[in-house]
Amino acid sequence: MPIDDRWDRLSDSDWDAFARTWVADLRGSPSDSASDVGQSVVMMNFTARAEHQWRFILAAIAYASDEELGDIAAGPVEHLLGKYGAEYIGEVEQRAEADPKFARMLAGVWQYMMTDEVWARVKALKARCKTSKD
């Protein structure tokens, strides 16, 4: 799917609201306007620019409890790293080192479309994060 420029019109507060609404939907308590938010996240994964996907991921993690981190890992994070892994793996590594919640989220990431090099770096992060908890 091609990049859809409509995502460019969202402000930072729009991205935060989008992430907050999706996390609420994951919890089973969506607002009245959130009925299609899950489908919107899927479309975002395929049609938004990488920097917008990254912004959404960071906002979603900020609003998520540990129970929702697996949904973020298995959806937006896997899509981002599958398509833009070479450009974003450094950001992921830095964030995992600085943010324990982000590091915990990585436990739910699988290789989905990632190059072997990116996947090796993700696995190394997952191993370091697991070891640091023990």
N, C-alpha and C positions, 0 to 999 in steps of 0.2 A: 504494500500500500504506500502511496506517496505521502509526503509530509503535508499536513493540512495547516495552512497559515492561520486558520481561525484560533488555534491554540495560542498564537502569539498575542492575541488581544486580551488574554487574561492577565490581570494584575497579580502581584504577590498575595494580596488578600483573597483574590478569587481562588488561587491555587491552594491557599490554606483552607478556605471554606470547602473546596472540592475534596481535599484530603480528610478533613474533619467529618464531612458527610459520609464519605466512603467507610471510614472507620466505624462510625455510628451504625451504618448499614451492616457491617460485619458483625456487630454486636447484636443485631436483630432489633434495633430500635431506630430505624430510619425516620428522618423528618418527612413531612408530607411531600416535599419536592425531590426526595431521594429514590424514588421507585426504580429509576433506570441508571442509578449511579454506577452499579457494577459493570454494566455494559459500556458506560462512558469511560471507565478506567481501562477496559479492554481496548477500546478504540484509541485511547490516549497512548497505550503501550505501542501501538502500531503506527500512529500517525502524528504524534507530537515530536518536536525536536528533542534531542537528548537532554539539553539543559532544562527543558520544562519537565521532562520525566524525572530528572534528578531532583528538581525542586519539589515535585509531588512526593517522591519517596521520602525526602527529609521531613516534610510536613507530616506525612502519614505516620512515620516512626515517632515523631514528637507527640502525636495524639494517641497512639496505640498503647494498649497494655501488652504484656508479654504474650497473651493469648492470641492477639492479632498479628504478631510479628511474622508468623509462618505464612500468612496470606500476603504480606508485603514481599517476603522473600520469594515465594513461589509464583508471584505475579509480576509486579513492576520491576523488581530487582533482577530477576532472571531475564526478563525481556530487555532491559537496559544493557546488561552485560552480554547478552546474546548478540545484540546488534552493535553496541558501542563499547564493548569490553576493553579494547585496546586504549581507548580514550579515557575511560572512567575507572579502570582498575586502581590507578594511583589514588584517586579520590576515595574509593572504597577502602583502600588500605589505610589512608590517613584517618578517615572517619572511624574505622574500627578500632584504631589505636587510641583515639581520643574519646570515644563515646561507647560505654559498655552496653547500652541498649542496642545500638547499631550492631555491635559485635555479636550480641545474642541473636539478633535477627538473622545473621549469616548462617546459623545452624540449619535453617530451612531452605537454603539455596542449593539447587541442583545444577547440573551442567547445561541445561537447556540452551542449545545453539551456541554455546561459548567455544572459543578456540581452546585447544589443549593448553596453551600458555596461560590464558586468562583463568581457566579452570584450575590449573596447578597453583596459581597465586591465591585463588579463593580457598582451595583446600588447605593451603598453608595457613591462611588467616583463621579458618575454622579450627584447625588443630591448635594454633596459638591461643585462641580465645577459650577453647575447651580446657586447655592446660592451665590457663591463668585462673579459671574458676575453681580448679581442684586444690 
